[in-house]
Amino acid sequence: MNALVTGGASGIGAALSLELARRGVAVTVVGRDPAKLNSLKEAAEKQSSLQAGRVTIVQEQTKLLLCCIHVLISLTQSDIATSQGRRQVVELLKGEASLSFLVNNAAVGTPDRLQDITLQDFEEAMAVNVTAPLFLSQQLLPLLEKAKGGGRILNVGSGIADRVQLGTGTYGITKKALHRLSLQMTEDLAGRNVHVAYVRLAAVDDRTRQSSHLADLLLEESNETFAKEVTVRRSEARRDGQD
């Protein structure tokens, strides 16, 4: 099995990438920040299943490869908000026979009030949070359809999409749009051997638990169970904040 995780260099994306790798999934991580990608590389090296001596690190332009006996974590610097960045990701995967999991996790959002939101900030949030999941999913459909048992697309949302708070407009609006996109994907991809799930995440204070839950969901045997809309919330879900 293999997976592509966007926004996987930090936060819940990094935790999920490491958890999937620990379970034997070959993971390709996409991020924009070289420093965060290197931090993930260091974390992977420290992971018990990636003991020193079992890891070979190869740097090739903007791509870092971490290899061990059972798993492969590929760290790729690419901006999926751009057409060129998405093409770079698709090109990276062209040698794969199929793609088991696509995790659309990357997200941005400037915490401004309505009167202070700039067009540039809003367009960037739309590009990363909505446009990228749509067109990356579209471009990777041929690989997802070839996955044994069906490919899976996991769109990572947020509770803030349904909870209006001061200063969360850009982030909340685009996460709500991602939810609507997920519903449309489910409708349009019916019968195409690709299954879609949308998960709302509350403020993240236990990434280990949440990443384990998301990994369980991706590896769930039943496509029907996977495709149910799932809400992952921490015990203090009412606390203000966003993922």
ChimeraX commands (.cxc) that place a marker at each C-alpha (Angstrom):
marker #1 position 0.00,0.00,0.00 radius 0.5
marker #1 position 1.08,3.57,-0.62 radius 0.5
marker #1 position -0.15,7.03,0.32 radius 0.5
marker #1 position 0.28,10.66,-0.63 radius 0.5
marker #1 position -0.14,13.15,2.23 radius 0.5
marker #1 position -0.27,16.87,1.47 radius 0.5
marker #1 position 0.73,19.27,4.20 radius 0.5
marker #1 position 2.50,16.33,5.74 radius 0.5
marker #1 position 5.65,18.03,6.97 radius 0.5
marker #1 position 4.21,19.24,10.28 radius 0.5
marker #1 position 1.25,18.96,12.65 radius 0.5
marker #1 position -1.35,16.26,12.14 radius 0.5
marker #1 position -0.04,15.58,8.63 radius 0.5
marker #1 position 3.42,14.69,9.92 radius 0.5
marker #1 position 2.00,12.56,12.72 radius 0.5
marker #1 position -0.23,10.69,10.25 radius 0.5
marker #1 position 2.65,10.18,7.80 radius 0.5
marker #1 position 4.84,8.65,10.50 radius 0.5
marker #1 position 1.97,6.48,11.75 radius 0.5
marker #1 position 1.21,5.15,8.28 radius 0.5
marker #1 position 4.90,4.46,7.70 radius 0.5
marker #1 position 5.07,2.63,11.03 radius 0.5
marker #1 position 2.27,0.39,9.77 radius 0.5
marker #1 position 4.15,-0.43,6.59 radius 0.5
marker #1 position 2.57,2.01,4.14 radius 0.5
marker #1 position 4.90,3.69,1.63 radius 0.5
marker #1 position 4.25,7.39,2.18 radius 0.5
marker #1 position 4.97,10.37,-0.04 radius 0.5
marker #1 position 4.84,13.61,1.94 radius 0.5
marker #1 position 4.30,16.94,0.21 radius 0.5
marker #1 position 5.21,20.23,1.87 radius 0.5
marker #1 position 6.38,23.74,1.02 radius 0.5
marker #1 position 8.78,24.40,3.88 radius 0.5
marker #1 position 12.23,22.75,3.57 radius 0.5
marker #1 position 12.92,23.22,7.29 radius 0.5
marker #1 position 9.74,21.36,8.25 radius 0.5
marker #1 position 10.50,18.60,5.75 radius 0.5
marker #1 position 13.93,18.18,7.33 radius 0.5
marker #1 position 12.35,18.08,10.79 radius 0.5
marker #1 position 10.10,15.26,9.63 radius 0.5
marker #1 position 13.13,13.48,8.22 radius 0.5
marker #1 position 14.81,13.67,11.62 radius 0.5
marker #1 position 11.65,12.44,13.35 radius 0.5
marker #1 position 11.44,9.50,10.97 radius 0.5
marker #1 position 15.03,8.56,11.70 radius 0.5
marker #1 position 14.29,8.49,15.43 radius 0.5
marker #1 position 11.19,6.34,15.02 radius 0.5
marker #1 position 11.75,2.85,16.40 radius 0.5
marker #1 position 10.86,1.20,13.09 radius 0.5
marker #1 position 13.45,3.37,11.34 radius 0.5
marker #1 position 16.48,2.61,13.48 radius 0.5
marker #1 position 19.85,4.10,12.59 radius 0.5
marker #1 position 21.62,1.78,10.22 radius 0.5
marker #1 position 18.37,0.81,8.54 radius 0.5
marker #1 position 17.83,4.20,6.97 radius 0.5
marker #1 position 19.47,5.49,3.83 radius 0.5
marker #1 position 19.03,9.18,3.08 radius 0.5
marker #1 position 19.39,10.43,-0.46 radius 0.5
marker #1 position 18.95,14.08,-1.40 radius 0.5
marker #1 position 18.09,14.76,-5.02 radius 0.5
marker #1 position 17.30,18.39,-5.82 radius 0.5
marker #1 position 14.16,19.17,-3.80 radius 0.5
marker #1 position 13.36,15.55,-3.00 radius 0.5
marker #1 position 14.47,13.72,0.13 radius 0.5
marker #1 position 14.07,9.96,0.25 radius 0.5
marker #1 position 14.06,7.97,3.47 radius 0.5
marker #1 position 14.34,4.25,2.88 radius 0.5
marker #1 position 14.27,1.29,5.23 radius 0.5
marker #1 position 13.52,-2.39,4.89 radius 0.5
marker #1 position 9.76,-2.11,5.19 radius 0.5
marker #1 position 8.75,1.46,4.45 radius 0.5
marker #1 position 9.56,4.35,2.18 radius 0.5
marker #1 position 8.93,7.94,3.16 radius 0.5
marker #1 position 9.49,10.35,0.30 radius 0.5
marker #1 position 9.63,14.03,1.26 radius 0.5
marker #1 position 8.91,16.36,-1.62 radius 0.5
marker #1 position 9.06,20.15,-1.60 radius 0.5
marker #1 position 6.21,21.29,-3.82 radius 0.5
marker #1 position 3.54,24.00,-3.76 radius 0.5
marker #1 position 0.27,22.24,-4.55 radius 0.5
marker #1 position -1.47,25.61,-4.68 radius 0.5
marker #1 position -0.01,25.98,-8.17 radius 0.5
marker #1 position -0.61,23.95,-11.32 radius 0.5
marker #1 position 3.13,23.44,-11.66 radius 0.5
marker #1 position 3.40,22.13,-8.12 radius 0.5
marker #1 position 0.58,19.65,-8.64 radius 0.5
marker #1 position 2.16,18.46,-11.88 radius 0.5
marker #1 position 5.40,17.91,-9.98 radius 0.5
marker #1 position 3.59,15.67,-7.49 radius 0.5
marker #1 position 1.83,13.71,-10.23 radius 0.5
marker #1 position 5.13,13.31,-12.08 radius 0.5
marker #1 position 6.74,11.95,-8.92 radius 0.5
marker #1 position 4.10,9.22,-8.72 radius 0.5
marker #1 position 4.02,8.29,-12.40 radius 0.5
marker #1 position 6.18,5.24,-11.77 radius 0.5
marker #1 position 3.67,3.81,-9.28 radius 0.5
marker #1 position 1.32,1.06,-10.44 radius 0.5
marker #1 position -1.45,2.50,-8.26 radius 0.5
marker #1 position -2.17,4.82,-5.32 radius 0.5
marker #1 position -3.96,3.44,-2.28 radius 0.5
marker #1 position -4.55,6.67,-0.32 radius 0.5
marker #1 position -4.64,10.38,-1.08 radius 0.5
marker #1 position -4.82,12.53,2.04 radius 0.5
marker #1 position -5.71,16.15,1.27 radius 0.5
marker #1 position -4.48,17.67,4.51 radius 0.5
marker #1 position -2.65,20.87,3.50 radius 0.5
marker #1 position -4.40,24.03,4.73 radius 0.5
marker #1 position -3.71,27.70,5.30 radius 0.5
marker #1 position -5.76,30.61,6.61 radius 0.5
marker #1 position -4.81,34.07,7.85 radius 0.5
marker #1 position -6.65,34.86,11.14 radius 0.5
marker #1 position -8.20,38.19,10.13 radius 0.5
marker #1 position -11.59,39.80,10.54 radius 0.5
marker #1 position -13.73,40.26,7.44 radius 0.5
marker #1 position -12.74,43.91,7.07 radius 0.5
marker #1 position -9.04,43.01,7.16 radius 0.5
marker #1 position -8.96,40.02,4.80 radius 0.5
marker #1 position -6.86,40.70,1.71 radius 0.5
marker #1 position -7.57,39.28,-1.73 radius 0.5
marker #1 position -4.14,37.67,-1.76 radius 0.5
marker #1 position -4.73,35.84,1.52 radius 0.5
marker #1 position -8.18,34.67,0.46 radius 0.5
marker #1 position -6.99,33.45,-2.93 radius 0.5
marker #1 position -4.10,31.56,-1.31 radius 0.5
marker #1 position -6.48,29.87,1.14 radius 0.5
marker #1 position -8.81,28.86,-1.69 radius 0.5
marker #1 position -5.89,27.59,-3.76 radius 0.5
marker #1 position -4.47,25.41,-0.97 radius 0.5
marker #1 position -7.65,24.37,0.86 radius 0.5
marker #1 position -10.04,23.81,-2.06 radius 0.5
marker #1 position -8.46,24.05,-5.52 radius 0.5
marker #1 position -5.54,21.75,-4.70 radius 0.5
marker #1 position -7.70,18.90,-3.30 radius 0.5
marker #1 position -10.00,19.12,-6.31 radius 0.5
marker #1 position -7.41,19.05,-9.06 radius 0.5
marker #1 position -4.88,16.83,-7.31 radius 0.5
marker #1 position -7.64,14.27,-6.79 radius 0.5
marker #1 position -8.67,14.65,-10.42 radius 0.5
marker #1 position -5.14,14.16,-11.72 radius 0.5
marker #1 position -4.48,11.14,-9.50 radius 0.5
marker #1 position -7.75,9.35,-10.29 radius 0.5
marker #1 position -6.13,6.94,-12.77 radius 0.5
marker #1 position -3.76,5.69,-10.07 radius 0.5
marker #1 position -6.42,5.62,-7.35 radius 0.5
marker #1 position -8.76,3.56,-9.54 radius 0.5
marker #1 position -6.09,0.89,-9.94 radius 0.5
marker #1 position -5.64,0.37,-6.19 radius 0.5
marker #1 position -6.52,-3.10,-4.97 radius 0.5
marker #1 position -9.92,-2.94,-3.30 radius 0.5
marker #1 position -10.36,0.68,-4.39 radius 0.5
marker #1 position -8.41,3.88,-3.85 radius 0.5
marker #1 position -9.33,6.22,-1.01 radius 0.5
marker #1 position -9.39,10.00,-0.78 radius 0.5
marker #1 position -9.40,11.47,2.72 radius 0.5
marker #1 position -10.18,15.19,2.90 radius 0.5
marker #1 position -9.18,16.65,6.26 radius 0.5
marker #1 position -11.64,19.30,7.38 radius 0.5
marker #1 position -12.15,21.26,10.57 radius 0.5
marker #1 position -14.85,21.85,13.14 radius 0.5
marker #1 position -14.38,25.57,12.50 radius 0.5
marker #1 position -16.23,25.09,9.20 radius 0.5
marker #1 position -19.46,24.81,11.18 radius 0.5
marker #1 position -18.59,27.03,14.13 radius 0.5
marker #1 position -18.34,30.75,13.41 radius 0.5
marker #1 position -15.70,32.53,15.47 radius 0.5
marker #1 position -14.15,35.95,15.24 radius 0.5
marker #1 position -11.23,36.05,12.84 radius 0.5
marker #1 position -11.73,32.60,11.29 radius 0.5
marker #1 position -13.49,33.69,8.12 radius 0.5
marker #1 position -10.95,32.72,5.47 radius 0.5
marker #1 position -10.11,29.39,7.07 radius 0.5
marker #1 position -13.69,28.50,7.96 radius 0.5
marker #1 position -15.14,29.46,4.58 radius 0.5
marker #1 position -12.62,27.36,2.67 radius 0.5
marker #1 position -13.00,24.37,5.00 radius 0.5
marker #1 position -16.77,24.54,4.48 radius 0.5
marker #1 position -16.11,24.54,0.75 radius 0.5
marker #1 position -13.92,21.45,1.19 radius 0.5
marker #1 position -16.83,19.67,2.86 radius 0.5
marker #1 position -19.08,20.50,-0.09 radius 0.5
marker #1 position -16.36,19.35,-2.48 radius 0.5
marker #1 position -16.14,16.04,-0.61 radius 0.5
marker #1 position -19.87,15.46,-1.01 radius 0.5
marker #1 position -19.59,16.19,-4.72 radius 0.5
marker #1 position -16.64,13.82,-5.06 radius 0.5
marker #1 position -18.66,11.06,-3.43 radius 0.5
marker #1 position -21.50,11.62,-5.89 radius 0.5
marker #1 position -19.38,11.93,-9.01 radius 0.5
marker #1 position -16.97,9.09,-8.26 radius 0.5
marker #1 position -19.65,6.52,-7.42 radius 0.5
marker #1 position -18.87,3.32,-9.29 radius 0.5
marker #1 position -15.29,4.34,-10.14 radius 0.5
marker #1 position -13.47,2.23,-7.53 radius 0.5
marker #1 position -12.55,5.36,-5.55 radius 0.5
marker #1 position -14.03,6.13,-2.13 radius 0.5
marker #1 position -14.13,9.51,-0.40 radius 0.5
marker #1 position -14.25,10.49,3.27 radius 0.5
marker #1 position -14.29,13.89,4.95 radius 0.5
marker #1 position -13.10,14.16,8.53 radius 0.5
marker #1 position -13.70,17.16,10.77 radius 0.5
marker #1 position -10.82,17.78,13.14 radius 0.5
marker #1 position -11.22,19.92,16.22 radius 0.5
marker #1 position -8.30,21.81,17.77 radius 0.5
marker #1 position -5.40,19.40,17.82 radius 0.5
marker #1 position -3.84,18.78,21.22 radius 0.5
marker #1 position -3.29,15.04,20.88 radius 0.5
marker #1 position -1.82,14.41,17.44 radius 0.5
marker #1 position -0.75,10.89,18.35 radius 0.5
marker #1 position -4.31,9.82,19.11 radius 0.5
marker #1 position -5.81,11.60,16.13 radius 0.5
marker #1 position -3.18,10.35,13.68 radius 0.5
marker #1 position -3.77,6.81,14.91 radius 0.5
marker #1 position -7.51,7.26,14.39 radius 0.5
marker #1 position -7.00,8.58,10.85 radius 0.5
marker #1 position -4.64,5.71,10.03 radius 0.5
marker #1 position -7.25,3.26,11.32 radius 0.5
marker #1 position -9.80,4.92,9.06 radius 0.5
marker #1 position -7.59,4.74,5.97 radius 0.5
marker #1 position -6.77,1.09,6.61 radius 0.5
marker #1 position -10.38,0.14,7.41 radius 0.5
marker #1 position -11.30,-3.03,5.50 radius 0.5
marker #1 position -14.80,-1.86,4.58 radius 0.5
marker #1 position -15.10,0.84,1.93 radius 0.5
marker #1 position -18.58,1.61,3.22 radius 0.5
marker #1 position -17.26,2.24,6.72 radius 0.5
marker #1 position -14.45,4.41,5.36 radius 0.5
marker #1 position -16.81,6.49,3.26 radius 0.5
marker #1 position -19.06,7.43,6.17 radius 0.5
marker #1 position -18.62,11.03,7.24 radius 0.5
marker #1 position -16.50,10.76,10.37 radius 0.5
marker #1 position -15.97,13.35,13.07 radius 0.5
marker #1 position -12.79,13.16,15.12 radius 0.5
marker #1 position -12.92,15.36,18.20 radius 0.5
marker #1 position -10.78,15.64,21.27 radius 0.5
marker #1 position -12.45,15.41,24.65 radius 0.5
marker #1 position -12.36,19.19,25.09 radius 0.5
marker #1 position -13.94,19.82,21.68 radius 0.5
marker #1 position -15.76,22.88,22.92 radius 0.5
marker #1 position -12.55,24.75,23.57 radius 0.5
marker #1 position -11.95,27.55,21.12 radius 0.5
marker #1 position -9.31,27.01,18.49 radius 0.5
marker #1 position -8.62,25.50,15.12 radius 0.5
marker #1 position -6.40,22.76,13.73 radius 0.5
marker link #1:1,2 radius 0.2
marker link #1:2,3 radius 0.2
marker link #1:3,4 radius 0.2
marker link #1:4,5 radius 0.2
marker link #1:5,6 radius 0.2
marker link #1:6,7 radius 0.2
marker link #1:7,8 radius 0.2
marker link #1:8,9 radius 0.2
marker link #1:9,10 radius 0.2
marker link #1:10,11 radius 0.2
marker link #1:11,12 radius 0.2
marker link #1:12,13 radius 0.2
marker link #1:13,14 radius 0.2
marker link #1:14,15 radius 0.2
marker link #1:15,16 radius 0.2
marker link #1:16,17 radius 0.2
marker link #1:17,18 radius 0.2
marker link #1:18,19 radius 0.2
marker link #1:19,20 radius 0.2
marker link #1:20,21 radius 0.2
marker link #1:21,22 radius 0.2
marker link #1:22,23 radius 0.2
marker link #1:23,24 radius 0.2
marker link #1:24,25 radius 0.2
marker link #1:25,26 radius 0.2
marker link #1:26,27 radius 0.2
marker link #1:27,28 radius 0.2
marker link #1:28,29 radius 0.2
marker link #1:29,30 radius 0.2
marker link #1:30,31 radius 0.2
marker link #1:31,32 radius 0.2
marker link #1:32,33 radius 0.2
marker link #1:33,34 radius 0.2
marker link #1:34,35 radius 0.2
marker link #1:35,36 radius 0.2
marker link #1:36,37 radius 0.2
marker link #1:37,38 radius 0.2
marker link #1:38,39 radius 0.2
marker link #1:39,40 radius 0.2
marker link #1:40,41 radius 0.2
marker link #1:41,42 radius 0.2
marker link #1:42,43 radius 0.2
marker link #1:43,44 radius 0.2
marker link #1:44,45 radius 0.2
marker link #1:45,46 radius 0.2
marker link #1:46,47 radius 0.2
marker link #1:47,48 radius 0.2
marker link #1:48,49 radius 0.2
marker link #1:49,50 radius 0.2
marker link #1:50,51 radius 0.2
marker link #1:51,52 radius 0.2
marker link #1:52,53 radius 0.2
marker link #1:53,54 radius 0.2
marker link #1:54,55 radius 0.2
marker link #1:55,56 radius 0.2
marker link #1:56,57 radius 0.2
marker link #1:57,58 radius 0.2
marker link #1:58,59 radius 0.2
marker link #1:59,60 radius 0.2
marker link #1:60,61 radius 0.2
marker link #1:61,62 radius 0.2
marker link #1:62,63 radius 0.2
marker link #1:63,64 radius 0.2
marker link #1:64,65 radius 0.2
marker link #1:65,66 radius 0.2
marker link #1:66,67 radius 0.2
marker link #1:67,68 radius 0.2
marker link #1:68,69 radius 0.2
marker link #1:69,70 radius 0.2
marker link #1:70,71 radius 0.2
marker link #1:71,72 radius 0.2
marker link #1:72,73 radius 0.2
marker link #1:73,74 radius 0.2
marker link #1:74,75 radius 0.2
marker link #1:75,76 radius 0.2
marker link #1:76,77 radius 0.2
marker link #1:77,78 radius 0.2
marker link #1:78,79 radius 0.2
marker link #1:79,80 radius 0.2
marker link #1:80,81 radius 0.2
marker link #1:81,82 radius 0.2
marker link #1:82,83 radius 0.2
marker link #1:83,84 radius 0.2
marker link #1:84,85 radius 0.2
marker link #1:85,86 radius 0.2
marker link #1:86,87 radius 0.2
marker link #1:87,88 radius 0.2
marker link #1:88,89 radius 0.2
marker link #1:89,90 radius 0.2
marker link #1:90,91 radius 0.2
marker link #1:91,92 radius 0.2
marker link #1:92,93 radius 0.2
marker link #1:93,94 radius 0.2
marker link #1:94,95 radius 0.2
marker link #1:95,96 radius 0.2
marker link #1:96,97 radius 0.2
marker link #1:97,98 radius 0.2
marker link #1:98,99 radius 0.2
marker link #1:99,100 radius 0.2
marker link #1:100,101 radius 0.2
marker link #1:101,102 radius 0.2
marker link #1:102,103 radius 0.2
marker link #1:103,104 radius 0.2
marker link #1:104,105 radius 0.2
marker link #1:105,106 radius 0.2
marker link #1:106,107 radius 0.2
marker link #1:107,108 radius 0.2
marker link #1:108,109 radius 0.2
marker link #1:109,110 radius 0.2
marker link #1:110,111 radius 0.2
marker link #1:111,112 radius 0.2
marker link #1:112,113 radius 0.2
marker link #1:113,114 radius 0.2
marker link #1:114,115 radius 0.2
marker link #1:115,116 radius 0.2
marker link #1:116,117 radius 0.2
marker link #1:117,118 radius 0.2
marker link #1:118,119 radius 0.2
marker link #1:119,120 radius 0.2
marker link #1:120,121 radius 0.2
marker link #1:121,122 radius 0.2
marker link #1:122,123 radius 0.2
marker link #1:123,124 radius 0.2
marker link #1:124,125 radius 0.2
marker link #1:125,126 radius 0.2
marker link #1:126,127 radius 0.2
marker link #1:127,128 radius 0.2
marker link #1:128,129 radius 0.2
marker link #1:129,130 radius 0.2
marker link #1:130,131 radius 0.2
marker link #1:131,132 radius 0.2
marker link #1:132,133 radius 0.2
marker link #1:133,134 radius 0.2
marker link #1:134,135 radius 0.2
marker link #1:135,136 radius 0.2
marker link #1:136,137 radius 0.2
marker link #1:137,138 radius 0.2
marker link #1:138,139 radius 0.2
marker link #1:139,140 radius 0.2
marker link #1:140,141 radius 0.2
marker link #1:141,142 radius 0.2
marker link #1:142,143 radius 0.2
marker link #1:143,144 radius 0.2
marker link #1:144,145 radius 0.2
marker link #1:145,146 radius 0.2
marker link #1:146,147 radius 0.2
marker link #1:147,148 radius 0.2
marker link #1:148,149 radius 0.2
marker link #1:149,150 radius 0.2
marker link #1:150,151 radius 0.2
marker link #1:151,152 radius 0.2
marker link #1:152,153 radius 0.2
marker link #1:153,154 radius 0.2
marker link #1:154,155 radius 0.2
marker link #1:155,156 radius 0.2
marker link #1:156,157 radius 0.2
marker link #1:157,158 radius 0.2
marker link #1:158,159 radius 0.2
marker link #1:159,160 radius 0.2
marker link #1:160,161 radius 0.2
marker link #1:161,162 radius 0.2
marker link #1:162,163 radius 0.2
marker link #1:163,164 radius 0.2
marker link #1:164,165 radius 0.2
marker link #1:165,166 radius 0.2
marker link #1:166,167 radius 0.2
marker link #1:167,168 radius 0.2
marker link #1:168,169 radius 0.2
marker link #1:169,170 radius 0.2
marker link #1:170,171 radius 0.2
marker link #1:171,172 radius 0.2
marker link #1:172,173 radius 0.2
marker link #1:173,174 radius 0.2
marker link #1:174,175 radius 0.2
marker link #1:175,176 radius 0.2
marker link #1:176,177 radius 0.2
marker link #1:177,178 radius 0.2
marker link #1:178,179 radius 0.2
marker link #1:179,180 radius 0.2
marker link #1:180,181 radius 0.2
marker link #1:181,182 radius 0.2
marker link #1:182,183 radius 0.2
marker link #1:183,184 radius 0.2
marker link #1:184,185 radius 0.2
marker link #1:185,186 radius 0.2
marker link #1:186,187 radius 0.2
marker link #1:187,188 radius 0.2
marker link #1:188,189 radius 0.2
marker link #1:189,190 radius 0.2
marker link #1:190,191 radius 0.2
marker link #1:191,192 radius 0.2
marker link #1:192,193 radius 0.2
marker link #1:193,194 radius 0.2
marker link #1:194,195 radius 0.2
marker link #1:195,196 radius 0.2
marker link #1:196,197 radius 0.2
marker link #1:197,198 radius 0.2
marker link #1:198,199 radius 0.2
marker link #1:199,200 radius 0.2
marker link #1:200,201 radius 0.2
marker link #1:201,202 radius 0.2
marker link #1:202,203 radius 0.2
marker link #1:203,204 radius 0.2
marker link #1:204,205 radius 0.2
marker link #1:205,206 radius 0.2
marker link #1:206,207 radius 0.2
marker link #1:207,208 radius 0.2
marker link #1:208,209 radius 0.2
marker link #1:209,210 radius 0.2
marker link #1:210,211 radius 0.2
marker link #1:211,212 radius 0.2
marker link #1:212,213 radius 0.2
marker link #1:213,214 radius 0.2
marker link #1:214,215 radius 0.2
marker link #1:215,216 radius 0.2
marker link #1:216,217 radius 0.2
marker link #1:217,218 radius 0.2
marker link #1:218,219 radius 0.2
marker link #1:219,220 radius 0.2
marker link #1:220,221 radius 0.2
marker link #1:221,222 radius 0.2
marker link #1:222,223 radius 0.2
marker link #1:223,224 radius 0.2
marker link #1:224,225 radius 0.2
marker link #1:225,226 radius 0.2
marker link #1:226,227 radius 0.2
marker link #1:227,228 radius 0.2
marker link #1:228,229 radius 0.2
marker link #1:229,230 radius 0.2
marker link #1:230,231 radius 0.2
marker link #1:231,232 radius 0.2
marker link #1:232,233 radius 0.2
marker link #1:233,234 radius 0.2
marker link #1:234,235 radius 0.2
marker link #1:235,236 radius 0.2
marker link #1:236,237 radius 0.2
marker link #1:237,238 radius 0.2
marker link #1:238,239 radius 0.2
marker link #1:239,240 radius 0.2
marker link #1:240,241 radius 0.2
marker link #1:241,242 radius 0.2
marker link #1:242,243 radius 0.2
view
